[in-house]
């Protein structure tokens, strides 16, 4: 049995968001793993003039290439990429689906307030330059094209109805400290997806960028266990 695995990053992100998991899987399997960059995304954002349909089409094209060469396909989606992954799973009846911080719902206001207060405290103490969250999102906020945020919202709205059509085994992993996607998003996904085999895992130390979090090794092991099941 040959296996292909598609990984899809999130809105305003890049393949680096899921690359630690890709590296882990590549070191332990002989799978062909695709980790494409969605149009307008990457290390240097250029979102103006790009639409959510392009993002879905890019992921779908990568999937079709994998499907030509492999009879078993796993798909892993992070944040907005999780919603695209769910849509493709429903459309092509894929074998296993992993949702990481998937944006079925977005913005956890309580955690966002905590993160902002932490940044204010660091700024007050003169150590804001050491705040990892601030450094990661400072450039994104500066480079993000405002109207593309509506494309992100349209992408989530388009893909949500397809959650009801997912039948394969599903693993849902969410960071408890996620300030972008609320904890209830994972519970929403569990409720909406009718698969008989599904598991929800909350990582206590992880924020939104879950593959780079303090719990990342636990995440990698959980994903490996899930995709290794017969």
Secondary structure, DSSP 8 states (H G I E B T S, - for coil): --EEEEEE--TT--THHHHHHHHHHHHH---EEE----TT-SSS---TT--HHHHHHHHHHHHHHHHHH-SEEEEEEETHHHHHHHHHHHHHT-SEEEEES-TTS---HHHHHHHHHHHHHHHHTT-GGG-HHHHHHHHHHHH--TTHHHHHHHHHHHHHGGGGG--SEEEEEEETT-SSS-HHHHHHHHHH---SSEEEEEETT--S-GGGSTTHHHHHHHHHHHHT--
